[in-house]
Amino acid sequence: MTVADRLSALAADPAASFVLIARDGGVELLSGEVRDVELLADIPLDETRSVFALIPYRQVRERGFDAQDDGAPLRCILVDEHERSDAAELLAALPSAPIPLRDGGFDLSDEEYAAIVERVIAEEIGRGEGANFVIRRDYTAAFSADDRTAALTWFRALLAHERGAYWTFAVVTPGVVAVGASPEAHVVARDGIVTMNPISGTFRHPAGGATKESLTEFLSSAKETEELFMVVDEELKMMSQVCSDGGRITGPHLKEMSRLTHTEYMLRGRSRLDPRDILRETMFAPTVTGSPMQNACTVIRRHERRPRGYYSGVAALFTPDGRGGHDLDAPILIRTVYLDDGRLRVPVGATLVRHSDPQGEVGETHGKAAGVLGAIGAIERDLAAEARDDADEPGVPLTLAEDPEIAALLASRNSRLAEFWMQPQDAEGARPLSGRSVLVVDAEDRFTTMLAHQLRHLGLDARIVPWHEVTDDEVRDADLVVAGPGPGDPRDSASPRIARMQQVVSRRLDAGAPLLAVCLSHQILADRLGIPLVPLDAPHQGVQKTVPVFGEEASVGFYNTFTARVAPGTGEVGGAEVSTDPVNGDVYALRGEGFASVQGHLESILSRDGIRTLQRLAEHALA
């Protein structure tokens, strides 16, 4: 029986469950028994078969994060048959008759969505709750066809017309039917190497296709560039958690699709973790949630009207590796259509940052929805501004990424990034702070994983403990305590998290024990020393600045909404030396006997002088 015949038989059986995946130049057909499980650890892996899993957004609760529980199942297919075919053979076996839509529209009006965008910028980003957040809305419509037939029809359209997707797929199971073309591999684990693929920035191709001029304008956008840097920072937090060597950045690259172009980096590191544990620690991509991740989930819960279902979750394929373990391939569930009894739903979101324009973000959701609907042929492709194949035009390169000026513009982005994260992380070298322990107190921003990795690189034995779990004995006994960054107002003593971080800082100061405070904790330290705290006129979220740090100019990345501020020219406050902005008096760093602090994130990819400045401050605190 050919793969096409096998697919026809499965499609005709209403009880059959199967998955089609187009990747690596071929199409795979997987079928088997459906089993729903409660936790990622329950995904039934053994050496004899592959397992496909659809992982809903609500699983983020396994990490202790907030999410509306819509009951979307963590659905597994225990693969009994795994067959491969070329696309041409399968195209002929798939239905192709157009399936028109009716009664289409967004569940939230443009005005309602724009109002939510305004609130998130003012009330969340503007008050220090995070750097960026992704808020979605859903395009819905009705169609007159069986869900299975529609899924296979639209999979065929994607297979024939969509380019640049990491996975093109159709999932057909009882009660859960989906078809999509995801551009983004969230996490891949093969042969002990973990890869993540942060993608951000959305360039909607104009009618007639992308041009060098229009793409250059997109790549020159500060908003698009900062979005990408922020999501790379967020995914490096995850890499530093699951990889012993922290993770190395390569790129950037263009991800060119039929109607959209994105920018992307690749992150790679080594890990011995079970692939289910890797998935748990990387739930979910900041490109579809926000940063910092934990607070992003809270913000999504506050502002999205309905649960997310599978949007921003992952599809995951676990394949036996022949050594008793499993490889993992897991794209993000975006650019996906969900079908339910003749109704279609296309969730789309926009990344909101400090200088987002509400109407621009409304337009982005329209463009993304039209891109998906045009790709599946549910609306006229010309109306979705489908890019024409550049190869059809004489004298034009196959892809704009091959143009030397575009390539140079992309590469120039790396001049802003820390060399530390662009090089292999497992190289042996000097460990100037060896032989001492450091306790890193996490205040709900996993930048602490990157901080801990850099501290280990300097020779310290680093351990991370969440703010609500750290004990007074641990705070007392560590050779060095690093009080970490986190969201929120540092003056809010009614917050249990802020109050506990105030205790950590105060106890180390009172004991004269070595302390290094970062970002939020730097502000808490400044407040303890009597330095006023004020909100910034405009949040510094993903901002790179060159600032004075005790006699040296340092290029540092900032993610802060509040600042400690003194009169310009002040050099000392309460027995502490201060490094300040010469114009407005913002306090960039503090140091005194047994302590040091910094407002910026030395661990960020935006901190070109981060590792050197971290070493200087840690050495001062320990001295």
C-alpha positions as CSV (number, residue, x, y, z in Angstrom):
1,M,0.0,0.0,0.0
2,T,1.4,3.4,-0.9
3,V,1.5,6.3,1.5
4,A,-1.3,8.0,-0.5
5,D,-3.5,4.8,-0.3
6,R,-2.8,4.6,3.4
7,L,-3.8,8.3,3.9
8,S,-7.0,7.7,2.0
9,A,-7.9,4.8,4.2
10,L,-7.2,6.8,7.4
11,A,-9.1,9.8,6.1
12,A,-12.2,7.6,5.4
13,D,-12.2,6.1,8.9
14,P,-13.8,8.6,11.4
15,A,-12.2,6.7,14.3
16,A,-8.6,7.0,12.9
17,S,-6.1,9.5,14.2
18,F,-3.1,10.6,12.2
19,V,-0.6,13.4,11.6
20,L,0.9,14.7,8.3
21,I,4.2,16.5,8.7
22,A,6.1,18.2,5.8
23,R,9.7,18.8,6.8
24,D,13.2,18.3,5.5
25,G,12.0,18.0,1.9
26,G,9.5,15.1,2.4
27,V,6.1,14.4,3.9
28,E,5.6,12.0,6.8
29,L,2.4,10.2,7.7
30,L,2.1,9.1,11.4
31,S,-0.8,7.1,12.8
32,G,-1.6,5.3,16.0
33,E,-3.5,5.2,19.2
34,V,-4.5,8.5,20.9
35,R,-3.7,8.9,24.6
36,D,-4.3,12.1,26.6
37,V,-2.0,12.7,29.6
38,E,-1.9,15.2,32.4
39,L,1.7,16.2,32.6
40,L,4.7,16.3,30.3
41,A,6.4,13.7,32.4
42,D,3.5,11.4,31.6
43,I,4.2,11.4,27.8
44,P,4.8,7.6,27.3
45,L,8.2,7.2,25.8
46,D,9.9,3.9,25.1
47,E,12.6,2.7,22.8
48,T,10.3,1.0,20.2
49,R,8.2,3.8,18.8
50,S,7.8,7.5,18.2
51,V,5.3,9.7,20.0
52,F,3.6,12.8,18.6
53,A,2.2,15.3,21.1
54,L,0.1,18.5,21.0
55,I,1.0,20.5,24.1
56,P,-1.5,23.2,25.0
57,Y,-0.6,26.6,26.5
58,R,-2.2,25.6,29.8
59,Q,0.7,23.2,30.5
60,V,2.7,26.3,31.5
61,R,1.1,25.8,34.9
62,E,3.6,23.0,35.3
63,R,6.2,25.7,35.8
64,G,4.1,27.4,38.4
65,F,2.9,30.1,35.9
66,D,-0.6,31.5,35.6
67,A,-2.9,30.4,32.8
68,Q,-6.6,30.0,32.2
69,D,-7.5,26.3,32.2
70,D,-9.7,25.5,29.2
71,G,-9.2,21.7,29.5
72,A,-7.4,21.5,26.2
73,P,-5.8,18.0,26.3
74,L,-2.1,17.2,26.2
75,R,-2.8,14.9,23.3
76,C,-0.4,12.1,22.3
77,I,-0.4,9.8,19.3
78,L,1.5,6.6,20.0
79,V,2.9,6.0,16.6
80,D,2.3,2.5,15.2
81,E,2.9,3.4,11.5
82,H,5.5,6.0,10.4
83,E,5.7,6.3,6.6
84,R,7.4,8.8,4.3
85,S,6.6,10.1,0.9
86,D,7.6,12.9,-1.5
87,A,5.3,15.9,-1.7
88,A,4.4,15.4,-5.4
89,E,3.0,11.9,-4.7
90,L,0.9,13.0,-1.8
91,L,-0.5,16.2,-3.5
92,A,-2.3,14.1,-6.1
93,A,-4.1,12.2,-3.3
94,L,-5.3,15.2,-1.3
95,P,-8.6,17.0,-1.9
96,S,-8.3,20.3,-3.8
97,A,-11.8,21.8,-4.2
98,P,-11.9,25.3,-2.7
99,I,-13.7,25.6,0.7
100,P,-15.3,29.1,1.0
101,L,-15.7,30.8,4.3
102,R,-18.6,32.7,5.6
103,D,-19.4,35.0,8.5
104,G,-15.7,35.7,9.1
105,G,-14.4,38.3,11.6
106,F,-12.3,38.8,14.7
107,D,-13.7,37.9,18.1
108,L,-12.5,41.4,19.3
109,S,-13.2,44.5,17.2
110,D,-10.3,46.6,16.1
111,E,-11.3,49.2,18.7
112,E,-11.4,46.7,21.5
113,Y,-8.0,45.2,20.6
114,A,-6.4,48.7,20.3
115,A,-7.8,49.6,23.7
116,I,-6.2,46.4,25.2
117,V,-2.9,47.4,23.5
118,E,-3.0,50.8,25.1
119,R,-3.7,49.4,28.5
120,V,-0.9,46.9,28.4
121,I,1.6,49.5,27.3
122,A,0.4,52.0,30.1
123,E,-0.4,49.6,32.9
124,E,2.1,46.7,32.4
125,I,5.1,47.9,30.5
126,G,4.8,51.4,31.9
127,R,4.7,50.1,35.4
128,G,7.7,47.8,35.1
129,E,5.9,44.5,34.7
130,G,8.0,43.5,31.7
131,A,9.7,44.3,28.5
132,N,7.2,43.0,26.0
133,F,4.0,41.0,25.9
134,V,2.1,39.2,23.2
135,I,-1.7,39.6,23.3
136,R,-3.8,37.6,20.9
137,R,-7.2,37.7,19.3
138,D,-8.9,35.1,17.1
139,Y,-10.2,35.3,13.6
140,T,-13.3,33.0,13.2
141,A,-15.4,31.8,10.4
142,A,-17.8,29.1,9.3
143,F,-17.3,26.7,6.4
144,S,-19.4,23.9,4.8
145,A,-17.3,20.8,4.8
146,D,-16.3,17.9,7.0
147,D,-13.5,19.0,9.4
148,R,-11.2,16.2,8.1
149,T,-11.8,17.1,4.5
150,A,-11.1,20.7,5.2
151,A,-7.9,19.9,7.1
152,L,-6.5,17.8,4.2
153,T,-7.6,20.4,1.6
154,W,-5.9,23.2,3.5
155,F,-2.8,21.0,4.1
156,R,-2.6,20.5,0.4
157,A,-2.8,24.3,-0.2
158,L,0.0,24.9,2.2
159,L,2.1,22.1,0.7
160,A,1.7,23.6,-2.8
161,H,2.0,27.3,-2.1
162,E,3.7,28.0,1.3
163,R,7.5,28.3,1.4
164,G,9.9,28.8,4.3
165,A,7.9,26.9,7.0
166,Y,9.8,24.8,9.4
167,W,6.9,22.3,9.7
168,T,3.8,22.2,7.5
169,F,1.3,19.9,9.3
170,A,-2.2,18.5,9.7
171,V,-3.4,16.8,12.9
172,V,-6.6,14.8,12.8
173,T,-7.8,13.3,16.0
174,P,-11.3,13.1,17.7
175,G,-12.2,16.6,18.9
176,V,-8.9,18.2,17.9
177,V,-8.2,19.0,14.3
178,A,-5.6,21.5,13.2
179,V,-3.6,22.5,10.1
180,G,-0.7,24.9,9.9
181,A,2.7,26.0,8.7
182,S,4.9,27.0,11.6
183,P,8.0,29.1,10.8
184,E,9.7,28.5,14.1
185,A,11.4,25.5,15.7
186,H,10.9,26.3,19.3
187,V,13.3,23.6,20.6
188,V,15.1,20.7,19.0
189,A,17.3,18.1,20.9
190,R,19.4,15.7,18.9
191,D,22.6,13.9,20.0
192,G,22.9,15.9,23.2
193,I,22.7,19.3,21.3
194,V,19.7,21.6,22.1
195,T,18.8,24.2,19.5
196,M,16.3,27.1,19.9
197,N,15.3,29.4,17.1
198,P,14.0,32.8,18.3
199,I,12.1,34.6,15.6
200,S,10.7,38.0,15.8
201,G,9.8,41.0,13.6
202,T,7.1,40.6,11.0
203,F,7.5,42.1,7.6
204,R,4.2,41.8,5.6
205,H,5.0,41.6,2.0
206,P,3.4,44.4,-0.1
207,A,1.3,43.5,-3.1
208,G,3.6,42.2,-5.8
209,G,6.1,40.9,-3.3
210,A,9.0,42.1,-1.2
211,T,11.6,44.4,-2.6
212,K,15.1,45.2,-1.5
213,E,13.9,48.7,-0.6
214,S,10.9,47.6,1.5
215,L,13.0,45.0,3.2
216,T,15.8,47.4,4.0
217,E,13.3,49.7,5.6
218,F,12.0,46.9,7.8
219,L,15.5,45.8,8.8
220,S,16.3,49.3,9.8
221,S,13.4,49.6,12.2
222,A,14.4,50.0,15.9
223,K,11.2,48.4,17.1
224,E,11.7,45.2,15.0
225,T,15.4,45.0,16.0
226,E,14.7,45.5,19.7
227,E,11.9,42.9,19.6
228,L,14.3,40.3,18.3
229,F,17.1,41.1,20.8
230,M,14.6,40.9,23.7
231,V,13.3,37.4,22.6
232,V,16.9,36.2,22.2
233,D,17.6,37.3,25.7
234,E,14.5,35.5,26.9
235,E,15.4,32.3,25.1
236,L,19.0,32.4,26.4
237,K,17.5,32.3,29.9
238,M,15.9,29.0,28.9
239,M,19.1,27.7,27.3
240,S,21.1,28.6,30.4
241,Q,18.6,26.5,32.4
242,V,18.7,23.4,30.3
243,C,22.3,23.5,28.9
244,S,25.5,23.0,30.8
245,D,27.3,25.4,28.5
246,G,24.7,28.1,28.5
247,G,24.2,28.5,24.8
248,R,25.8,30.1,21.9
249,I,24.2,32.6,19.4
250,T,24.6,32.4,15.7
251,G,22.9,34.5,13.1
252,P,20.9,36.7,12.4
253,H,19.1,35.2,9.4
254,L,16.0,36.0,7.4
255,K,13.1,33.6,7.5
256,E,11.4,34.2,4.2
257,M,7.9,32.9,3.7
258,S,5.3,33.4,1.0
259,R,3.6,36.4,2.5
260,L,5.8,37.3,5.5
261,T,9.5,37.6,6.4
262,H,10.8,37.3,9.9
263,T,14.3,37.8,11.4
264,E,15.8,35.0,13.5
265,Y,18.8,33.8,15.5
266,M,19.9,30.2,16.3
267,L,20.9,29.2,19.9
268,R,22.8,26.0,20.6
269,G,24.1,24.3,23.7
270,R,24.7,20.8,25.3
271,S,22.3,19.1,27.6
272,R,21.8,15.6,29.1
273,L,18.2,16.3,30.2
274,D,15.3,14.1,29.3
275,P,13.5,15.7,26.3
276,R,10.3,16.1,28.3
277,D,12.3,18.1,30.9
278,I,13.8,20.2,28.2
279,L,10.2,20.9,27.0
280,R,9.0,21.8,30.5
281,E,11.9,24.3,31.1
282,T,11.3,26.0,27.8
283,M,7.6,26.4,28.0
284,F,6.9,28.6,26.0
285,A,8.5,30.8,23.4
286,P,8.7,34.5,24.4
287,T,7.9,35.4,20.8
288,V,4.3,34.4,21.5
289,T,4.1,35.2,25.3
290,G,6.5,37.9,26.4
291,S,9.3,38.8,28.8
292,P,9.9,38.1,31.6
293,M,8.1,34.8,31.0
294,Q,6.4,34.3,34.4
295,N,5.0,37.8,34.5
296,A,4.0,37.6,30.8
297,C,1.7,34.7,31.7
298,T,0.1,36.8,34.4
299,V,-0.4,39.7,32.0
300,I,-1.9,37.4,29.4
301,R,-4.3,36.1,32.0
302,R,-5.3,39.6,32.9
303,H,-5.9,40.9,29.4
304,E,-6.9,38.1,27.1
305,R,-10.6,37.4,27.1
306,R,-10.5,33.6,26.5
307,P,-8.1,30.7,27.1
308,R,-5.5,30.1,24.5
309,G,-6.1,26.5,23.7
310,Y,-3.0,25.3,21.7
311,Y,-2.0,28.7,20.5
312,S,1.6,29.4,21.5
313,G,2.0,25.8,22.7
314,V,4.1,23.3,20.7
315,A,3.7,20.2,18.6
316,A,6.4,17.7,19.6
317,L,7.7,14.6,17.9
318,F,9.8,12.3,20.0
319,T,11.8,9.8,18.0
320,P,13.9,6.9,19.4
321,D,17.6,7.7,18.9
322,G,18.9,4.1,19.0
323,R,20.7,4.7,22.3
324,G,17.8,4.3,24.7
325,G,16.7,7.9,24.5
326,H,14.6,10.1,22.2
327,D,15.4,13.0,19.9
328,L,12.9,15.9,20.1
329,D,11.6,18.2,17.3
330,A,9.1,20.8,18.6
331,P,7.8,23.8,16.5
332,I,5.7,26.5,18.0
333,L,1.9,26.3,17.3
334,I,1.5,29.6,15.4
335,R,0.1,30.2,11.9
336,T,-2.3,27.4,12.6
337,V,-6.0,26.9,11.9
338,Y,-8.2,25.0,14.3
339,L,-11.3,23.3,13.1
340,D,-14.3,22.3,15.2
341,D,-17.6,21.1,13.6
342,G,-17.6,23.5,10.7
343,R,-16.0,26.4,12.5
344,L,-12.5,27.8,11.9
345,R,-10.4,29.6,14.4
346,V,-7.1,31.4,13.6
347,P,-5.4,32.9,16.7
348,V,-2.9,35.7,16.0
349,G,-1.0,38.0,18.3
350,A,1.2,41.1,18.2
351,T,4.3,41.8,20.3
352,L,3.7,44.9,22.4
353,V,6.8,46.9,23.4
354,R,7.2,50.4,24.9
355,H,6.8,52.3,21.7
356,S,4.1,50.1,20.0
357,D,1.5,51.9,18.1
358,P,-2.0,50.4,18.8
359,Q,-3.2,50.8,15.3
360,G,0.0,49.3,14.0
361,E,-0.5,46.3,16.2
362,V,-4.1,46.0,15.0
363,G,-2.8,46.0,11.5
364,E,-0.2,43.3,12.4
365,T,-3.0,40.9,13.5
366,H,-4.9,41.6,10.3
367,G,-1.8,40.8,8.3
368,K,-1.1,37.6,10.1
369,A,-4.6,36.3,9.9
370,A,-4.8,37.2,6.2
371,G,-1.4,35.5,5.7
372,V,-2.7,32.2,7.1
373,L,-6.1,32.4,5.3
374,G,-4.4,33.2,2.0
375,A,-1.9,30.4,2.5
376,I,-4.6,27.8,2.9
377,G,-6.6,29.2,-0.1
378,A,-9.6,30.2,2.1
379,I,-9.4,33.7,0.7
380,E,-7.9,35.0,-2.5
381,R,-4.1,34.9,-2.2
382,D,-3.7,38.3,-3.9
383,L,-5.9,39.8,-1.1
384,A,-3.4,38.4,1.4
385,A,-0.6,40.3,-0.4
386,E,1.0,37.1,-1.4
387,A,4.6,37.5,-2.5
388,R,5.4,36.4,-6.0
389,D,8.2,34.0,-6.4
390,D,11.2,36.1,-7.1
391,A,12.7,33.4,-9.3
392,D,10.0,34.3,-11.8
393,E,11.5,37.7,-12.4
394,P,14.6,37.8,-14.6
395,G,17.8,39.0,-12.9
396,V,16.4,38.9,-9.4
397,P,18.1,36.6,-6.8
398,L,16.1,33.6,-5.6
399,T,15.9,35.2,-2.1
400,L,16.6,38.7,-0.9
401,A,18.7,37.2,1.9
402,E,21.3,36.5,-0.8
403,D,21.6,40.2,-1.7
404,P,25.0,41.4,-0.3
405,E,23.6,44.7,1.1
406,I,20.8,42.9,2.9
407,A,23.3,40.4,4.3
408,A,25.6,43.2,5.5
409,L,22.6,45.0,7.1
410,L,21.6,41.9,9.0
411,A,25.2,41.1,10.1
412,S,25.7,44.7,11.4
413,R,23.2,43.9,14.2
414,N,25.8,41.7,15.9
415,S,28.1,44.8,16.5
416,R,25.7,45.6,19.3
417,L,25.8,42.2,21.0
418,A,28.0,40.7,23.7
419,E,30.9,38.7,22.3
420,F,30.5,36.4,25.4
421,W,27.3,34.9,24.0
422,M,28.6,34.7,20.4
423,Q,31.5,32.3,21.3
424,P,31.6,28.6,22.5
425,Q,30.7,28.5,26.2
426,D,32.5,25.3,27.2
427,A,36.1,26.5,26.5
428,E,38.5,26.2,29.4
429,G,39.9,29.5,30.6
430,A,40.8,31.6,33.7
431,R,38.4,31.2,36.6
432,P,39.3,34.2,38.7
433,L,36.7,33.7,41.5
434,S,37.2,29.9,41.9
435,G,36.6,28.2,45.3
436,R,33.6,30.3,46.5
437,S,29.9,29.7,46.5
438,V,27.2,32.1,45.3
439,L,23.5,32.0,46.1
440,V,21.4,33.7,43.3
441,V,18.0,34.7,44.6
442,D,15.5,34.7,41.8
443,A,12.8,37.4,42.0
444,E,10.7,36.0,39.1
445,D,13.0,36.9,36.2
446,R,15.0,34.0,34.8
447,F,17.8,36.4,33.7
448,T,19.2,34.7,36.9
449,T,20.0,31.6,34.8
450,M,22.2,33.7,32.6
451,L,23.7,35.4,35.6
452,A,24.5,32.1,37.2
453,H,26.1,30.8,34.0
454,Q,28.4,33.8,33.8
455,L,29.2,33.5,37.5
456,R,30.2,29.9,36.9
457,H,32.3,31.0,34.0
458,L,34.1,33.2,36.5
459,G,34.7,30.2,38.7
460,L,32.0,30.6,41.3
461,D,29.8,27.6,42.5
462,A,26.5,29.2,41.6
463,R,23.0,28.0,42.8
464,I,19.7,29.6,42.0
465,V,16.8,29.6,44.6
466,P,13.4,31.3,44.1
467,W,12.6,34.2,46.4
468,H,9.8,32.3,48.1
469,E,11.9,29.3,48.8
470,V,15.2,30.8,50.0
471,T,15.8,30.4,53.7
472,D,17.4,32.8,56.1
473,D,20.2,30.3,56.7
474,E,20.9,30.1,53.0
475,V,21.1,33.9,52.8
476,R,23.4,33.9,55.8
477,D,25.8,31.1,54.8
478,A,26.6,31.8,51.1
479,D,30.0,33.3,50.4
480,L,28.3,35.7,48.0
481,V,24.6,36.5,47.6
482,V,23.4,37.9,44.2
483,A,19.9,39.5,44.7
484,G,18.4,39.2,41.3
485,P,16.2,41.2,39.0
486,G,12.4,41.0,38.7
487,P,9.3,42.9,37.6
488,G,7.4,45.4,39.6
489,D,7.7,48.5,41.7
490,P,10.6,48.3,44.1
491,R,8.7,50.5,46.6
492,D,5.8,48.1,46.9
493,S,6.4,46.6,50.3
494,A,2.9,45.1,50.2
495,S,4.1,42.7,47.6
496,P,5.4,39.5,49.3
497,R,8.1,39.2,46.6
498,I,9.3,42.7,47.0
499,A,9.2,42.4,50.8
500,R,11.3,39.2,50.7
501,M,13.9,40.8,48.4
502,Q,14.1,43.8,50.8
503,Q,14.8,41.3,53.6
504,V,17.5,39.5,51.6
505,V,19.3,42.8,50.8
506,S,19.0,44.1,54.4
507,R,20.2,41.0,56.1
508,R,23.4,40.8,54.0
509,L,24.0,44.5,54.5
510,D,23.4,44.3,58.3
511,A,25.8,41.3,58.5
512,G,28.4,43.0,56.4
513,A,28.4,39.9,54.1
514,P,29.2,40.1,50.4
515,L,26.2,41.2,48.3
516,L,25.7,41.9,44.6
517,A,22.3,43.4,43.7
518,V,21.0,43.6,40.1
519,C,18.3,45.8,38.6
520,L,15.2,45.5,40.9
521,S,17.5,44.5,43.8
522,H,19.8,47.4,43.0
523,Q,16.8,49.7,43.4
524,I,15.9,48.0,46.7
525,L,19.5,48.5,47.9
526,A,19.4,52.2,46.8
527,D,16.2,52.7,48.7
528,R,17.7,51.1,51.8
529,L,20.6,53.6,51.5
530,G,18.2,56.5,51.4
531,I,18.4,57.2,47.6
532,P,15.1,58.3,46.1
533,L,13.4,55.9,43.6
534,V,11.4,57.4,40.7
535,P,9.7,56.0,37.6
536,L,11.4,56.8,34.3
537,D,9.7,59.1,31.9
538,A,9.9,56.3,29.3
539,P,10.7,52.6,30.3
540,H,14.1,51.3,29.4
541,Q,13.1,47.9,28.1
542,G,15.7,46.3,25.8
543,V,17.7,49.6,25.7
544,Q,21.5,49.6,25.2
545,K,23.5,52.4,26.9
546,T,27.1,53.2,27.5
547,V,27.3,54.3,31.1
548,P,30.0,55.1,33.7
549,V,30.8,52.3,36.1
550,F,33.4,53.4,38.6
551,G,36.0,54.7,36.3
552,E,35.2,52.7,33.2
553,E,32.6,53.3,30.4
554,A,30.6,50.1,30.0
555,S,28.1,49.1,27.2
556,V,25.2,47.6,29.2
557,G,21.6,46.5,28.4
558,F,18.8,47.9,30.5
559,Y,15.3,46.6,31.3
560,N,14.0,49.0,33.9
561,T,11.0,51.2,34.5
562,F,12.2,52.7,37.8
563,T,15.5,54.3,38.7
564,A,17.4,55.5,41.7
565,R,18.2,59.2,41.2
566,V,20.5,61.7,42.9
567,A,21.6,65.2,42.1
568,P,24.0,65.2,39.1
569,G,27.6,65.2,40.2
570,T,26.9,63.3,43.5
571,G,29.7,60.8,44.2
572,E,28.7,59.4,47.6
573,V,25.5,58.7,49.4
574,G,25.2,57.1,52.9
575,G,28.7,55.7,52.8
576,A,28.3,54.2,49.3
577,E,30.1,55.3,46.2
578,V,27.7,56.0,43.3
579,S,28.2,56.0,39.5
580,T,25.6,58.2,37.9
581,D,24.4,59.8,34.7
582,P,26.1,63.2,34.5
583,V,23.0,64.9,33.2
584,N,20.0,63.5,35.2
585,G,21.7,61.8,38.2
586,D,20.3,58.3,37.5
587,V,22.3,55.8,39.5
588,Y,23.8,53.1,37.4
589,A,25.9,51.4,40.1
590,L,26.6,51.4,43.8
591,R,29.5,50.0,45.9
592,G,30.5,50.1,49.5
593,E,32.2,47.8,52.0
594,G,31.1,44.3,51.1
595,F,28.5,45.2,48.5
596,A,28.0,46.4,44.9
597,S,25.0,46.8,42.7
598,V,24.2,47.6,39.1
599,Q,21.0,48.9,37.4
600,G,21.6,47.2,34.0
601,H,21.5,43.5,33.1
602,L,25.2,42.5,32.7
603,E,24.1,39.1,31.6
604,S,22.0,40.4,28.7
605,I,23.2,40.0,25.1
606,L,23.0,43.8,24.9
607,S,25.8,44.1,27.5
608,R,28.9,44.2,25.5
609,D,31.0,44.8,28.6
610,G,28.8,42.6,30.8
611,I,31.2,39.8,31.8
612,R,34.0,42.2,32.6
613,T,31.8,44.5,34.7
614,L,30.3,41.5,36.5
615,Q,33.7,40.3,37.5
616,R,34.7,43.8,38.7
617,L,31.6,44.2,40.9
618,A,31.7,40.6,42.2
619,E,35.4,41.0,43.1
620,H,34.7,44.2,45.0
621,A,31.8,42.6,47.0
622,L,33.9,39.6,47.9
623,A,36.9,41.8,48.8
